């Protein structure tokens, strides 16, 4: 009834808060909070996550947040984020969305009697964070360079319920990490990537303190952490399920300790140049629940280790092999015959793996859903012919610099893997119209297509794609045989297209731009760089009808002038990024949209 507030009259606070928690859109929640003071207060109670940029005056910002949001359980603080806080700030609301998170820049940052306040999160701010958010369960401190052990210890004493801690790039010391181990007995997830101030002492004490609860641990570029720490993790962290290690210091004995002491391991990622087959053989023998294995840049690892994985880790679903130069088809064949539940496989720069290994995967791993072959010069068409026969559930295929794979392979995939949703191909010069036409005719669920620098692909291929698929993402940069006809076919057949990269298409012109504007109203990102035939006229037709565009790249387009740039700015209210030459931006355009304009070249 008009004039009566039935919601506030009959609904209790608890029910309104529950309704707010089910609103997925932040914009919707913000709108609800503006209805009245009661809804503003209740909506703040429903917030459980905050994202903060750690520059400006984050210490004071933490106090402000603590007064407004009392039920926060997750906080992300990132020193790389820096967004000015509008003044006055007393009645402003704080965003918990990454793109709209705010920092506090005090107008009185330099007092009359003392130096300016810190522009980074300090130990005092971290301590205040613990005091202000006692219910905190997850904290991420990304590259917070001024935080030390003192602040971390103070925080740990206040937040004993902490379950997840990310210290990436923080120069905290051993005392701080030991304090976390002593106080946070429920800690499950710990990230120590690029924590250069840590030594074995801190990690050993942490493992002794909260090793029983720890389930995930990541370590990278910690030069003072040695095998001694790995032995402690293996001894005390019996429930560890995820372990990531990037180190030039750790030896085989360190990884052996992890494999022998953590039988529940499900995810293992290793980049350790000094680890040998002995460690991987122990993983294959002890870690029978392993589901994901990623091996990067191994210089002392051969087929013996991979065969052990195939023999023991029957639950393996995801395998990444990157720059493992001494692996061959024999090791991959062992994976194929032993790990029949494999769903994801990436082979990157393993130059001794060829066609036979991939043929075995096609024969025995029928559940494969994603395959990535990067810089695999020895893998030929026959490998993907077998994939087309045996991997009916394949949904994503990535090919980069695979010079021996051509149209016959793509035709086999298209005809056999009709559930394909994503196809990314880059610099595979034997793939042309024939293969992509087969994709358009058979893969009706394809929504994501990238054909970068495939110079045998032309309009015929895109016409088939436009007639058979409803793409949301398309990248055909560098495919110089593609012109207006191909892009017009996409515009007419793919109304849900949201991303398009047609850079370096020399024969693409204004007609295609006009058709895109008419047929693709959902287009948000478009890259037109190095398109010499597109002019202000075509650009105007495009942006006139595609008003939701958020990102546009138009560098090195001689037909686009300052007039065209101004047209983009005036026609696209949602524009967040415009990449263009500086000399094409008028003073008026700069005043109107300077914050969203990026320059590839300062001056020409």
Secondary structure, DSSP 8 states (H G I E B T S, - for coil): -TT--HHHHH--HHHHHHHHHT---HHHHHHHHTS-HHHHHHHHHH--EEEEE-BSSHHHHHHHHHHH-SS--EEEEETT------SS-TT-----SGGG------TT-B-SSS-B--SB--HHHHHHHHHH-TT--EEEEES-TT--HHHHHHHHHH-TT--EEE-TT----HHHHHHHHHH-TT--EEEEET-TT--HHHHHHHHHHHTTT--EEEEES-TT--HHHHHHHHHH-TT--EEEEE-SS--HHHHHHHHHH-TT--EEEEE-TT--HHHHHHHHHH-TT--EEEEES-SS--HHHHHHHHHH-TT--EEEEES-TT--HHHHHHHHHH-TT--EEEEES-TT--HHHHHHHHHH-TT--EEEEES-TT--HHHHHHHHHH-TT--EEEEES-TT--HHHHHHHHHH-TT--EEEEES-TT-BHHHHHHHHHH-TT--EEEEET-TB-BHHHHHHHHHH---SEEE-TT-TB--HHHHHHHHHH-TT--EEE-TT-TT--HHHHHHHHHH-TT--EEE-TT-TT--HHHHHHHHHH-TT--EEE-TT-TT--HHHHHHHHHH-TT--EEEE-GGG--HHHHHHHGGGEEES-S--
